[in-house]
Amino acid sequence: MRKTGREKMNKFKTVFLGVIFLIVIVIVIVGINVQKRSSESKTGSKQVTITYWDYPQWPGLDNTDSSAPFDAYPKAKIAEFEKLNPNIKVNFELLTWQGGGQKLDVAVASRQSPDIVYLAPVTAFKYARQKALIPINDYLFPEEKDDFYETILETGRMENNYYLWPWFNVPTAVIANYDLFEELGITHLLPKGDRSWTMDDFVKAAKAATVDRNGDGKPDVYGFVLEGSGRTYFNNMWVYAFGGSLYSKDDREFTLDDPNGLKALEFLRDLIFEHKVVPVGSGGMNSATATTMFIEGKVAMMMDSPALLSKIKVEAEKPFTPYVVQFPYLPSRKPVSFLQSGGFVVFRSDNKDREKAAMKFVQFLTNKKNIKSAQYLNVFPARRSAGTLYSNDENMKVFGRMIEYGIKGGLGWTNPNAGEASLVIAPMYQAVFSGQKDPKTALNEAAKQVRKILAK
């Protein structure tokens, strides 16, 4: 039976309307997906919550109000970041310097670690050895890698991986009491210009600044001070200045007992017993006593970081002018400086979105703008692009020059047994500084003990 024209038309309408309906459905679905992708492209991904732990760095937003809360700055940065990234929620917790490390150990051991934490390199490497951290290599773009000071970036590297997003660094230099040098009429012995000087120049100035004012045959002022029972890393700087190293570049072999290491130890011994520019009994000298002697004018020069400049302003009963000079060097070698640094690490999780969000937040904290916050600690940003934040302060400019001379590798930081080995190295310096052992004997005995420890 043949269909009529009306029937054909009705069938056509039905098919046509069905096609139109399907097209509308497709358009709606596509529109929703496009909108979703557009939203994700703006915010990064779906909703993610990350956890950020930090220690008290400074009060308030910029360390100008000592009564302000220590979480003001991190919370302000979190709010700024969340506004830029609405899909990422950052939960923050302020740790204490006393118990924060233990709390983090427990969290990592129980697989409840935060996503982001501020750490020093040595602590970061502890967790890196546990495979608890994510290397930042894939997130460290070439332009960023070039912007970070190489000497700072290297403090966070273990083998071929970088684990620490550098935030700040604290260089070491020599600080002189300029008023004391002026009183003695020997300011001409202090270096000018970039304030660099050789070992011979340093010894000459230290000798001239060692004086016996009351004529009792004992110096009332010493040219320099060594810490036999204080900051061992300051003593180690002399080793590197003489071309030696505590460890091999990969931190696996102990190398302090090479000829250059011995020369450094002999030089320090001579400062005490031959040149007599360092207090006798330096084997027992700790950092607090050394600092007090310097602030009281009993020592003309000492090694330290910018923190000492602030101490002088606050603690000196008789204010004096500090004069920062570079660490002395041998003419055949470049100057060196021990750099203390800090930064952020990202812990592994079972959620890749969290890991990516955490990396994004850390990149934000250490970007070219936010990294300048290091100045609130009176230290230096880890990026070159941060510029010279202390252009009107000659002393801080000298500290800034020392960044390029930072010791790269060989400090033992990545070796899990280096901490135990340091308990042998410190007494070695004490024995030499007190005259109990000659440098060669002390060095050889220490080397044997350290190598046994490293072989465990």
Stockholm file with secondary structure:
# STOCKHOLM 1.0

chainA/1-456         MRKTGREKMNKFKTVFLGVIFLIVIVIVIVGINVQKRSSESKTGSKQVTITYWDYPQWPGLDNTDSSAPFDAYPKAKIAEFEKLNPNIKVNFELLTWQGGGQKLDVAVASRQSPDIVYLAPVTAFKYARQKALIPINDYLFPEEKDDFYETILETGRMENNYYLWPWFNVPTAVIANYDLFEELGITHLLPKGDRSWTMDDFVKAAKAATVDRNGDGKPDVYGFVLEGSGRTYFNNMWVYAFGGSLYSKDDREFTLDDPNGLKALEFLRDLIFEHKVVPVGSGGMNSATATTMFIEGKVAMMMDSPALLSKIKVEAEKPFTPYVVQFPYLPSRKPVSFLQSGGFVVFRSDNKDREKAAMKFVQFLTNKKNIKSAQYLNVFPARRSAGTLYSNDENMKVFGRMIEYGIKGGLGWTNPNAGEASLVIAPMYQAVFSGQKDPKTALNEAAKQVRKILAK
#=GR chainA/1-456 SS CCCCHHHHHHHHHHHHHHHHHHHHHHHHHHHHHHHHHHHHHHHSSSCEEEEEEECCCCSTTTSCCTTSCTTHHHHHHHHHHHHHCTTEEEEEEECCTTTHHHHHHHHHHTTCCCSEEEECHHHHHHHHHTTCBCCCGGGCCHHHHHHBCHHHHGGGEETTEECCEEEEEECCEEEEEHHHHHHTTCGGGSCCTTCCCBHHHHHHHHHHTCBCSSCSSSCSBBSCCCCTTSCHHHHHHHHHHTTCCSBCTTSCSBCTTSHHHHHHHHHHHHHHHTSCCSCTTGGGCCHHHHHHHHHTTSBSEEEECTHHHHHHHHHCSSCCCEEEECCCBCTTSCCCBCCEEEEEEEBCCSCHHHHHHHHHHHHHHTSTTGGGGGGGGTSEESBGGGCCTTTTCHHHHHHHHGGGGBCCSCSSTTCTTHHHHHHHHHHHHHHHHTTSSCHHHHHHHHHHHHHHHHTC
#=GC SS_cons         CCCCHHHHHHHHHHHHHHHHHHHHHHHHHHHHHHHHHHHHHHHSSSCEEEEEEECCCCSTTTSCCTTSCTTHHHHHHHHHHHHHCTTEEEEEEECCTTTHHHHHHHHHHTTCCCSEEEECHHHHHHHHHTTCBCCCGGGCCHHHHHHBCHHHHGGGEETTEECCEEEEEECCEEEEEHHHHHHTTCGGGSCCTTCCCBHHHHHHHHHHTCBCSSCSSSCSBBSCCCCTTSCHHHHHHHHHHTTCCSBCTTSCSBCTTSHHHHHHHHHHHHHHHTSCCSCTTGGGCCHHHHHHHHHTTSBSEEEECTHHHHHHHHHCSSCCCEEEECCCBCTTSCCCBCCEEEEEEEBCCSCHHHHHHHHHHHHHHTSTTGGGGGGGGTSEESBGGGCCTTTTCHHHHHHHHGGGGBCCSCSSTTCTTHHHHHHHHHHHHHHHHTTSSCHHHHHHHHHHHHHHHHTC
//
